[in-house]
Amino acid sequence: MKTKLRTFGAAAVLASVSPLAFMTPAALAQEEAASANREVIVVTARRTEESLQDVPGAVSAFSEAALERIDVTDSTGLQGAVPNLNIVQGRGSSNATNIYIRGVGQPDALQTFDPAVGFYVDDVYFSRIRGTQLDLFDIERIEVLRGPQGTLYGKNTIGGALRVITRRPDQETRGQFQVGLGNYSLWEARASVSGGLAENLAGSVALFGTGRDGFVTNPNTGEEYNDRNASAARVALAWDAAPGFTVDWNADWSRENNALTMGQPINTLTTLFGVPILPVPSPVPAYDFTGVATPGLPNSTEMTHWGTALTMNWELSDNLNLRSITAYRELEYDDYIDIDATALETGDVLVAVDQDQISQEFQLNYETDRLTVVSGLFYMLENITSHQEAYADDLLTGPGGFTFLRTIDDDLETRSWALYVNATYNFTDRLSMTAGVRYTDEQKDYFRTTSTFSSFPGLTVDPSLAFTIEDSWTNTSPMVSLDYRASDNVLLYGRVSQGFKSGGFNGRANNPGEQAPYDPETVTSYEFGVKTDWLDNTLRANFTVFYNDYEDFQARVSGLVTDPVTNLPVPQLTVLNAGSLEISGFEAELSWSPVPELLLDAQIGYLNAEYGEFDDARFTNFGGSRAFQTPAFSPEWTTRLGAAYDFDLAENGTLRLAGSARYRSRMALAVDNTPVNSNVEIEGLFQDAYWLFDANAVWTNRNGNYSVGLYGRNLADEVYRTDGQDFSSVGNIRTVYYGAPRTWRLVFTARY
């Protein structure tokens, strides 16, 4: 008898090749029958249940067991585990996530900039990159889809999609309790319980909390930065209301109260007139996790994020299914950001945002032996209000000079709706074709006021910049793919798809004219892949080659202009549709289980990203083009090599040893990575190639009720940059941010 393992994701890094290799002893008996048949793993990347090896597209997925094996505790832990994925903590913020897939992304967390990679939890879209650095607990799997996915998902996803699927409660009573301790005074606690509440009704509760001292310390005062203090909760109800009709409701809440996220200055800071006020040695000193925050700037970044969703599913007939997803979310944060990362007050800001969104999605799916149709109607209404304060008393003439405060208040409303359909037709048992199309209509209304308060002559109270602007954009994005199963173990496919991200408004407009809307950006992606299983399904090898034609990408650039009234230099922060990128690459996901106890796996990504056009009139020495620059967050090579082995200790349980090595080649950390009108790279805004080494050892008792694990990350204590920003038009500010140093955790887990 075959058993369908519907609760597992599927990818080369998963235990799908050899289920016995990564199950606790208590679960071994449950999986023996499935293992004997080498049963397929079911995912829902295309909104229908199918094996990963039947999906004609690049998908990586991770079950809860796989995430635990590679020590993924939040969304940024996927760094290295997916080819050509860059996912790190965002610049200057403890609650934002910088996500790039195949060179397409959006690193700026400003509230007016939309993400390029769709982030979903239980198919509910998160419209900001803040609040996506989720702590992962009580989940079923994560799926990462590379390339445009607009014909399948609620919000258009130009670069790809990251889906978090939580565990649906059922009638089985289960619980898990976990406590962890580590260096930097780390503590963490997780608890989840679920089970039946009544006939056909089940529920679950999951709780999480963590605290950690800061990685960065002020050498003068001992004050700490880059710490972690977070808590979260989730409740869920699952009601099998009638045959063919289910209702699922969930609500989640999270809160963070962290210190500042400190980076490192790589430039000599100057006044607005170019006079040096804080020299930085050349070359820039090696980073030693010390920093100095601005006196008087609160050492605080706070965030509250919560939401609720109701999902109803009707099986209207054997072939027709209707699904409704209704969701509401709120996000509030007060971030103090020391952009210059020094004791000076040249680039210190408060960003206070209150965001809410309502979304409704209807899906109507039809399926027969020959034809599968996924169709959907999506609507979202988002409101964002923000208050920002920029403190720059030292910017005009240096310390002890004139006061300067700029305040910004704005309000952005976005209405987005879309209609999509995706159909697959099986010509034969081996040959299939999929075609889809998406229509998107998006409207944005933006109101903004900017006021300047300064004791500098000519810069007294000046509330002159106030504007209201609106615009709308429409787009039709097609997709077509053809797949052929050459044998039971080999799938070949080709795919062409388009993605779209709407235009918007410049949330940093400081001067008249900068508020002009920028246009949408589009990606046309060409992809060819082969998915294979060999040696009685113990060896999996999936390969993909692709080419992205990325047009009208939205770039934030900085410069200086002269105020026509005061004749003073004024920073200019502009968003423009800079031109085009040509991105090609290769991906390999490999896993081999030569014996049931051992898994060897590798994920390899190659990326060749180049500007086809990058128009910028300031680069007069190069004909008004800066296409020679290196695109940001697009390393040529990303590689992860992993291994795990389970030792059977008989009556004493099992011991699993696992480790990995992660490599990234040289990478640009900012769009602006040469000076204006120069082709000389700013070395500090690049990260050279580096390796990271991780390992863990987990002992589990014989019946699987208890385990003790020791986890270590960045064991070689590599110092490496993850992000950077160029505000050189504001006091010559350039700042970079770093990944975590060596960390370890000891985790105790009890299950029933």
Secondary structure, DSSP 4 states (H G I P E B T S, - for coil): ----BTT---STTSTTS-GGGGS-HHHHHHHHHHHHHT--BEE-TTSS-EEGGG-SS-EEEEEHHHHHHTT--BGGGGTTTSTTEEEEEPTT-SSBEEEEETTEE-----TTSPPSEEEEETTEEE-SSBT--PBP-SEEEEEEEES--TTTSSS--SSEEEEEEEPPP-SS-EEEEEEEEETTTEEEEEEEEEEEEETTEEEEEEEEEEEE--SEE-TTT--EES-EEEEEEEEEEEEEEETTEEEEEEEEEEEEEE-----EE-S-EE-TTS-EEE---SSPPPP-SB--PPTTS---EEEEEEEEEEEEEEE-SSSEEEEEEEEEEEEEEEEEEETT-SSS-SSEEEEEEEEEEEEEEEEEEEE-SSEEEEEEEEEEEEEEEEEEEEE-TTTTTSTTS--EEEEEEEEEEEEEEEEEEEEEEESSSSEEEEEEEEEEEEEEEEEEEEEEEESSTT-SSEEEEEEEEEEEEEEEEEEEEEEEEEETTEEEEEEEEEEEE--B--TT--STTTTPPBPPEEEEEEEEEEEEEETTTTEEEEEEEEEEEEES-EEEEEEEEE-TTT--EEEEEEEEE-EEEEEEEEEEEEEE-SSTTEEEEEEEEEEEEEEEEEB-TT-GGGTTB-TTSPPBT--SEEEEEEEEEEEE-GGG-EEEEEEEEEEE--EE-SS--S-TT-----GGGEE--EEEEEEEEEEE-TTSSEEEEEEEESTT----EEEEEEETTTTTEEEEEE---SEEEEEEEEE-
